């Protein structure tokens, strides 16, 4: 996950050291007891410098744990201890863990019995849930693997941020797939393989761990699936603050590109020679994974800071998905869909987790949520994955925090082989109880 995603999610004012925790989490239970509120147009971003910023944040994005953390930080700095206690309770109800310094602060402002109940609940939220098996281990290089694409013959394409380009894993043997020249060694992130058109699409960007080079490219590159030779190069229309990260392939061959840097969503229909704008920069804060609704009428988009959005592809209108009380829908990096079911890799949370969301028939509400995995013992920040048949494959340890700006490994940090996890979808619930 690009470091910019965490900055976007956590930036609004949590400066006190005891509040430097990850920005989101959800409950360990199947949260299907309440009906979701109606969806609404996508709210304007709160003005985080305003006096009422905390109230605006949690009112507009009540299913975003990042916003509740922001409100908690504001209450702490204002010595509004009653509000801080209420916000901490809300965070725990949403599944967040609380670090010891926060609990020590709350101890001075809560009844001992009430604090113990909160502490036990927060500790329970830390318990691991593990359902996946590690089905592939990738030795370095590639370094900092962000995206994968499972090919029809079982081979795996892997995008690399630090090594640059795309690598291929074939029965345990890993080698570079794209050329290692100056162009194709740029940082590659999200991947999508279009078997019908013999193409592989990759999001390309210059992010903090990208090696220093004379020139960088930001946008979308299309490669020949048979040879790895570049066929298309489509630059981002908005070069300022651009950071393309995630891609989505539609059944008709249209490719969608999310730009976490400026908040835009772009697309390229088959035969296009440039990216067109679906959502202009500035509406979303940090768009990540995307899923098309059943009839390809709309995009469900994860905004890392705020939650889930629905963008109508015909009218270009955007609305906010609602969720029941107790369900957090922010902090989502990878997002994948199968009918009315979403699988969300929520690595912007404490602890990180992979969730399953069941949507309403119109795709405008999260009806309930289930925890698929949480705090897996082998994780080092799960990032992106792919639905393939009856299985979900994902990268379990991208290791973003181990790299410095420019791609060097931080002093004292040791890299581990990249692990690919697999979950059988037949083992998941597909409805709300």
N, C-alpha and C positions, 0 to 999 in steps of 0.2 A: 504494500500500500504506500503510495507516495507520501512523504512526510507532510506535504501541503494539506493532505486530507485531515490529518490530526490537528494541524494548526487551524483549519477552517472550523473544525468541530469544537475546539476547546478555547479559542481565542477570547470569547466574550468575558473577560474580566476576572477569571479565577486565578488570582495572583498569590493568595495566601498559600504558604507551603503545605499546610495540612489539608488543602483542598485540591492538591495536584493529583487527582485521580483520573482514571479513564472516564470518557464522557457518556457512557450509556450501558444499560443492561436490562434484562427482563426476568420475570419470575420463572422458577423451576416447575411450576404447575401448568397443567393444561388450562389456559385462561379462556374459558368459553361460557362464563356464567352470566355475562351481561351483553345486551345488544348494543352495537356500535351506534354512536351518534351519526346523524346525516353528514355526508361530505359537504365541503364548502369550497368556494374559490380559494386558490392558493393565497395565503396571507402575505402582506408586505413584511419584509424583514423588520424586526424591532430595531430601533435606534439604541444601540447598546450604551451610548453615552447619556441617554436621557434619564431623568430621575425615576421615571416609571418603567424603566427597561425590563426589570425582572418580572413585573406583573404582565407586561406586554408579551414577553418571551413565553411564559408558561401558559398564558391564555391562548395565544395564537398557535403554539406548538406543544400542546399538553401531552402528547405521546412521545415527546423528545426528552430523553434523560439528560442530554447535554444542556437543555434549557433549565431543567430543575437544578442541575449542578451550578449553573450560572446564578440562579436565584439564591441558592444556598450561599454562594460566595458573597453576593451582594448583602444578604442579611447579616452574615458574619462581620463584614467590614463596617456595617452600620450599627453593630451591637444590638440588632433586633433578634434577640435570642429566641423569643417565642416563634417567630417566623422560621428561623433556622431549624428549630426542632421539627416543625411541621414539614419543612422541605426534606429533611433527612428521613422522616417517616415515609414520605412519598417515594423517595428514591429506593428505600428498602422494599416497599410494596411493589415496586417495578422490577425488583430482582437484583438491585445493586449491592455490591459489597461496600463496606465502609472501612477505611484505614483507621488504625489505632489512634492517630492524633485527632481525627474527627470524633471518635467515640469519647476520647478524653475531654474534648471541648463540650460535648453534649452532656457528659456526666455532671458538669457544673450547673446545668440548666434543666435537668430532668429528674423526676422521682426515680429512686434506685430500682424499684421493681419495674417501672416502665422502661428504663434504660436496659435492663437485663433482657426483657422481651425483645427489644429492638436489636440488641447485640446478638442474640441467638438467631433471630431471623436473618440478619446480615451474614452471619457465619454459615447458615444453611445455604444461602445464595452462592457460596463459594464451592459447594460440592460439585464434583465432576460428574458429567454424563458422557458416556462413551459408547458409540454404536458402530463406528467405522473400523475398517481394517486398513493397514498400510499395504498397498498393492504394488508400489514402485518406489525405489530409492535411487535418486539421481546424484551422482558424485559431481563435485565442482571441477571445471566449469560445466554448466553455466552458473554464474553467481547472481543472486537475487532474482529468483524466478518468480514472475508476477502472474503470468497467464499460461493456460494450457489449452490444447485442442486435441481431442482423441480422434484419430483417423479411422476410417472404416476397417482397415486391416490391423488395427490394434496398436499401431505405432503412436507415439505421443509427441506433439510439437510443444516446445517450451520457450516462452519469451524471456529474455534476460534484460535486466536494467543495467547491471554493471558490466557484464561481459559483452552486452549489446547483441542485437539480432535475434535469430531464432535457432534453437537446437532441436535435434530429434532423438528420441529414445526408442530403440528397437531391441526388445528382449534383453534389456539391461545394458546394451551398448549405446553410448551417447556420443553424438558428434554434431558439429556445426551444420546447420541446414541452409541458412542464407550465407551469402558471401561475406567475408570478413573485411571487405574494403571499407574505406572511410565512410561511405554512405550507409551501408547495411549494418554497420556496427553501432549505429545509434541505439539509444535505449528503447526497447520494445516492451509494451505492457499488455493490454488486452488482445486476445486472439479469437478468430472465428474462421472455421474451415467451411467453405462452400463447395461440397463435392459435386453438385450438379453443374457448376460452372468452372470447376477445376481451379479454384482460387483459395488463397489464405489471406485474410485481412488482419492487419496489425495496427494498433494505436501506437504512435511514436511520439515521444516527448522528451524534453530536457528537464529532469527533476534533480533534486539535491544529490543523490548518489551517482548521477550520470558522470562518467569520466570526462575530463576536460578535453574538448576538441576544438579545432579551429572553426568549425561550422556545425550547427545543429539543425534538425528538422523537427517540426511539430505538425502532426496531422495524421493521415491515414495512408498506409502503403498496402498495395495488393500484390501478392506473389503467386506465381504459377505453382499449383499444388503438386505437380509432377516433378518439377525441377528446382523450386526455390528461387527462381529468377524473378526479379522485380518486373511487374507489368504496369502498375499504376502508382502514381505518387500524387496525393491530393493534400495540399497544405491547409492548415486551419485558416478559415476566413478572418478570424480575429487573432492577430499575433500577440497582442498585449495580454499578459498574464495567462497565456494559453498553456494548458497542460492536459492534452487528451489522454484518457486512461482506459475507458471501457468501450467495448464494441458489442453490437447485437446484430445477428444475421436474421433477416426475415425470410419466409418461405419463397418469396418471389425474387430473392437475390438482393434486395435493398439492404444496405448496411447502415446502421446507426452508430454514431460516435458521441460519447459524453465527454465534455471538457470540464475537468474538475477545477481548472484554474480560473476560468471566467464564467462558468455556470451555464454555458450554451449546450444545446443538443443539435447535431448536424446529421445529415443523411446523404447517401449516394445511391441512387437507383441504378440498376444495370445500364451500362453505357454512359454514365455521367462522366464529365471531365473536370468537375469541381464539386466541392461540398456545398450543399444548400442548408440554410438555417431553418431548423424546426422550432427551437426556442432560442430567443436572442439572449446574449449574455446579461447577467444581472438579475434574472428572475429567480433561478435556483442559486444556492450558495456553493454547493460542491456535489454535482451529480455524479453518480457512480454507476451501479448496475442498472440494466433496463430489461423489461419483459413486455412483449406484445400481448394484448388481450386476444381472446379467441378469434375474433373476426378481423384482427389487425386494424381495428379502428382507433386504438389508443395505445400509448406507451405508459407502463407503470415504471416510474423512475425513483431510485433511491437517492434522496438528498442526505448526504452524510450527517449534516448538522441537525436537520429538521424532521425528517421522516420520509414518507412515501407520497409521491405526487402522481396524478393521472393527467397526461397530456393528450387531448383530442387531436388526432392527426389531420382531421378535416378543418376544424375551426381554429386550431392552434390555441384553444383555451386550456387552462391548467387549473386543476382543483386538488384539494388536499384529501388524501384517504383518511378516513376516521378509523379509530380502533377502540375496543372496549377498555374500560378502566383496568389497569394492571398490565397492559400490553404496551411495550415500548417498541417503536418502529424506526428509530434512528440508528446511527452508527453502522449502517449497512454498507459493506464494500461490494461483494459480489451478490447479484440477485438473479434468480433463475425461475422459470415458470413452467407449469404443466397444467393447463386448464385453469381451474380456479385455485390452484395451489401454488404458493411461492416458497422458494427456499432461499433464505437470506443468511449470508455470512456476515455476522455482526462483530467485526473485530474492533470496533470503536467502543468497547464496553468492558466493564470489570465485573465478572470475568468475561472473556470473549466467548461467543457461542454461535452455533448454527441453529436457526429457527425455521419452523414451518408455519406459514400463515395461510389460513383458509379464507378466501375472499367470498363476498356476496356474489349473487348471480350477475349483477351489473358491474362487478369489478371496482366498486367505489368504496367498499368498506372491508376492513379486516374483521371477520366474524369471530375468529378465535386463533390462538397461537399454541404451538407445541415446541418444546425444546427437543431438538434432535441430538445435539452434542453441546457440551459446555466444559470449559477448563480441561480439555483433553491433556493427558500427561505429556504427550509428545509434541504438542503445539508450540510454535514460536511465531505467532500471528498468522492464522489462516487468511488467505487472500481470495483468490478466484478459483472457479471450477467449471464443470460442464455436466449437464444432464445428457446421458447417453443410454438410450433404451430404458432398462429398468434399474439403472444405477446412476448415482451422483458421485463424480470424482472431483476432488479439490486439493489444492496445495495447502499443506498443513504448517509449513514453516518457511515463509519467504525470507525472514530475518532482516527486514528493513532497519531496525534500530542498531544493528551491528556495523552499519556503514556510515562513514563520514561523507561530508560534501566532497564530491569529486570521485567517490567510489572506493577510497581506501578503507580497509577494515579498521575499526576503532581499536586503540591499544587495549590489550587485555581480553579482547573478544575472540572467540573461536567459532569458525563456521562449521556447520554440520551439513551432511548430505540433505538435499531437498527430498521431502517425503510427500508422496501422493496418496491420499486416503480415498477409500471407496465405501459408500453407503448403499445398501440395497433398498430401493424405494418401496418394495413390497412390505418391508418391516415398519413402514410409517403409517400413522393414521391419515386418512384422506377426507375426514369430515369432522365436524364438531360433535362432541358427545351430547 
